[in-house]
Amino acid sequence: MKHPSQISISDFTYDLPNEKIALYPMEKRDESKLLVFKNQQIEESQFKNLASFIDKNTLLVFNNTKVIQARLYFKNSKKQDIEIFCLEPNAKDVSMAMIAKQNARWNCLVGNLKRWKEDELQIEKNNILLHAKIIERQINHVVIDFSWQPVDLSFAEVLEQLGNLPIPPYLKRESENIDILRYQTIYAKQEGSVAAPTAGLHFTQEVFTSLKEKSIETASVTLHVGAGTFKPVKSKTMQGHDMHAEWIDVDIDTIKKLQQHENNIIAVGTTSLRTIETLYWMGVKAALNKNSKLQGLEIKQWDVYELSEKKLSVKESLLALIDWMNTNRLQKLLCQTQILIAPPYELKMAKGIITNFHQPQSTLLLLISAVVGQKWRDIYDYALSHKFRFLSYGDSCLFFASL
């Protein structure tokens, strides 16, 4: 089977009519449709019935990241609009950058950059004054230094008061009041994402109650979703695509819980899946080099395929990772992952995934193909012909991995 670097992205396309893209969420989160793929069979239901398709004592792993209001609208001296989209901190990890006070430096995209002639721009609103100054212009982003008054406010508080929610570009509309509530999971906690982990948007308290009644357990990890999640694959093969890196934040107790549920885990969303699969391979690296620094354990784009001959069980891998954390006196892992999950990758940690329907020719669709194999095309054809709604505000899927 081909190394994923040789995958032709044109093999992962399908016709997605505009009318199939959900522009707004369902009135009630858990009334979205649910497509279940198990034992090579497709079944339809509603998301509120999710618990009936999951075995008791399964561990569901959620991404508890919270979407920040990352779009800032400034005007230049000629009263022309300039938009700044905060992508990620320039140096610090996301969690530290969000609690920064007085000033913060971020990598940003700038709309109408040619209009920015002044030394700095500013916004004043809700008794907050925010300054923005360009520090450096890179190929793919602009480094901007932000400073503000009152200086005792955190950057998170500044964005909450002055920023706008960055809904997906394919919705082709401005964010509205409904998005502030609905483009956020009900369990969102750790601020830092510029896009929602959309598989979680379907969950309600009623769904959580039904899961608990069936003894289905839950755990939380954090992966701060970057704008790279929308980055199209423009190269003919994956060899030419630079997979985006994102920050993960997982504590040692969660890793122990994952170890206890070996082979009985379902990831809620592609971000949760990428996080827990990253943990497995970090454990493999820790087993190979007990003296490694944290940076040496981070997972790069092709690492998992180069390490694929290392046969460790989930229990062995996570035990090695826990031992490494204890040796280095770490209670949590805070690092980046660039993991690319694509055929012929076989899941190590999860037996399935809850997710939405993804865009053609995307790395997310490659991930789904790694889970269900070539059946992804039959599944998507079925969804298109049975009135399923697609993308972030669309309907949901429960995919069990093909064996």
Secondary structure, DSSP 8 states (H G I E B T S, - for coil): ---GGG-BGGGG-----GGGB-SS--SSGGGSEEEEEETTEEEEEEGGGGGGGS-TT-EEEEE-EEE---EEEEE-TT--EEEEEEEEESSS-HHHHHT-BSEEEEEEEEETGGG--SS-EEEEETTEEEEEEEEEE-SS-EEEEEEEESTTSBHHHHHHHH-B----GGG-S---HHHHHHSS-TT--EEEESS--GGGGG--HHHHHHHHHTT-EEEEEEEE--GGGG----SSBGGG-----EEEEEEHHHHHHHHHTTT-EEEESHHHHHHHHHHHHHHHHHHH-TT--HHHH-B-TTHHHHSTT----HHHHHHHHHHHHHHTT-SEEEEEE-----TT---SS-SEEEEE---TT-HHHHHHHHHHTTHHHHHHHHHHHTT--BSTTS-EEEEE---
